[in-house]
């Protein structure tokens, strides 16, 4: 079950990473426009920097998800090996059990780190959205008189 959770996390994080890359290209295109006002350019530059930080966080989360998936898979295989060895050597079986536990703990720690990085990237996205909303509210043209 944990292997599946780590795999799903890796897939969704990959999608977020790709969207972050697309957003960076969009910022670059908008900043290159000559008609962009200095206010908009400054906002875009700040958001571009934050999106770059998100990319780094997402890459770290993706690494954690892959480590977790690999560790959980390895722990499962080590446990199967332990079950096969158990009838023949209790001492070796105990060592294999400790190894499986250690690798499983590594997977759980990697999953926790991945989730922590995803949360930080999400917070950064919320800051970007809040800035965009504030900018739109500030520069919104008043509507004409109602008919």
C-alpha positions as CSV (number, residue, x, y, z in Angstrom):
1,X,0.0,0.0,0.0
2,X,2.8,2.4,0.8
3,X,4.5,1.7,-2.5
4,X,1.3,2.6,-4.3
5,X,1.0,5.8,-2.3
6,X,4.6,6.8,-3.1
7,X,4.0,6.0,-6.8
8,X,0.8,8.1,-6.9
9,X,2.7,10.9,-5.1
10,X,5.5,10.7,-7.7
11,X,3.0,10.9,-10.6
12,X,1.2,13.9,-9.2
13,X,4.4,15.6,-8.3
14,X,5.7,15.1,-11.8
15,X,2.6,16.8,-13.2
16,X,3.1,19.7,-10.9
17,X,6.7,20.0,-11.9
18,X,5.8,20.1,-15.5
19,X,3.2,22.8,-14.9
20,X,5.8,24.8,-13.0
21,X,8.1,24.5,-16.1
22,X,5.3,25.7,-18.4
23,X,4.6,28.6,-16.0
24,X,8.3,29.6,-16.2
25,X,8.1,29.7,-20.0
26,X,4.9,31.8,-19.7
27,X,6.7,34.3,-17.4
28,X,9.6,34.6,-19.8
29,X,7.2,35.3,-22.7
30,X,5.3,37.9,-20.7
31,X,8.4,39.6,-19.4
32,X,9.8,39.9,-23.0
33,X,6.8,41.8,-24.1
34,X,7.7,45.4,-24.6
35,X,4.3,46.6,-23.8
36,X,4.3,45.2,-20.2
37,X,4.2,48.0,-17.7
38,X,7.0,48.2,-15.1
39,X,4.5,47.1,-12.4
40,X,3.6,44.0,-14.3
41,X,7.2,43.2,-15.1
42,X,8.1,43.6,-11.4
43,X,5.2,41.3,-10.4
44,X,6.1,38.7,-13.0
45,X,9.8,38.7,-12.0
46,X,8.9,38.1,-8.3
47,X,6.5,35.4,-9.3
48,X,9.1,33.8,-11.7
49,X,11.6,33.7,-8.8
50,X,9.0,32.0,-6.6
51,X,8.1,29.6,-9.3
52,X,11.7,28.7,-9.7
53,X,11.9,27.9,-6.0
54,X,8.8,25.8,-6.4
55,X,10.5,23.9,-9.1
56,X,13.4,23.1,-6.7
57,X,11.0,22.1,-4.0
58,X,9.0,19.9,-6.4
59,X,12.2,18.2,-7.6
60,X,13.1,17.4,-4.0
61,X,9.6,16.1,-3.4
62,X,9.9,13.9,-6.5
63,X,13.2,12.6,-5.4
64,X,11.7,11.7,-2.0
65,X,8.7,10.0,-3.6
66,X,11.0,7.9,-5.8
67,X,13.2,7.0,-2.8
68,X,10.1,6.0,-0.8
69,X,8.7,3.9,-3.6
70,X,12.1,2.1,-4.1
71,X,12.6,1.6,-0.3
72,X,9.1,0.2,0.2
73,X,9.6,-2.2,-2.8
74,X,13.0,-3.2,-1.3
75,X,11.5,-3.7,2.1
76,X,8.8,-6.0,0.6
77,X,11.4,-8.1,-1.2
78,X,13.7,-8.3,1.9
79,X,10.7,-9.4,3.9
80,X,9.9,-12.1,1.4
81,X,13.5,-13.3,1.5
82,X,13.3,-13.3,5.3
83,X,10.2,-15.5,5.1
84,X,12.0,-17.9,2.9
85,X,15.1,-18.0,5.1
86,X,13.2,-18.2,8.5
87,X,12.7,-22.0,8.6
88,X,16.5,-22.5,8.1
89,X,18.1,-19.9,10.2
90,X,16.5,-17.8,13.0
91,X,19.6,-15.7,13.4
92,X,19.7,-14.8,9.7
93,X,16.0,-14.2,9.8
94,X,16.3,-11.7,12.6
95,X,19.0,-9.8,10.7
96,X,16.8,-9.7,7.6
97,X,13.9,-8.5,9.7
98,X,16.0,-5.6,11.0
99,X,17.1,-4.7,7.5
100,X,13.6,-4.8,6.2
101,X,12.5,-2.5,9.0
102,X,15.3,-0.1,8.4
103,X,14.6,0.1,4.7
104,X,10.9,0.7,5.5
105,X,11.7,3.5,7.9
106,X,13.9,5.1,5.2
107,X,10.9,4.9,2.8
108,X,8.6,6.5,5.4
109,X,11.1,9.3,6.1
110,X,11.5,10.0,2.4
111,X,7.7,10.1,2.0
112,X,7.5,12.6,4.9
113,X,10.2,14.8,3.3
114,X,8.4,14.7,0.0
115,X,5.1,15.8,1.6
116,X,6.9,18.6,3.5
117,X,8.4,19.9,0.2
118,X,5.0,19.6,-1.6
119,X,3.4,21.7,1.2
120,X,6.1,24.4,0.9
121,X,5.6,24.5,-2.9
122,X,1.8,24.8,-2.4
123,X,2.3,27.7,0.0
124,X,4.4,29.4,-2.6
125,X,1.7,28.9,-5.2
126,X,-0.8,30.5,-2.9
127,X,1.4,33.5,-2.4
128,X,1.6,33.9,-6.2
129,X,-2.2,33.6,-6.6
130,X,-2.7,36.1,-3.8
131,X,-0.4,38.6,-5.5
132,X,-2.1,38.2,-8.8
133,X,-5.5,38.7,-7.2
134,X,-4.3,41.8,-5.4
135,X,-2.9,43.2,-8.5
136,X,-6.1,42.7,-10.5
137,X,-8.1,44.2,-7.7
138,X,-5.8,47.3,-7.5
139,X,-5.8,47.8,-11.3
140,X,-9.4,46.9,-12.0
141,X,-11.2,49.5,-14.1
142,X,-14.5,50.8,-12.5
143,X,-17.6,49.6,-14.3
144,X,-19.7,52.2,-16.1
145,X,-23.1,53.2,-14.8
146,X,-25.7,50.5,-14.7
147,X,-28.2,50.6,-17.5
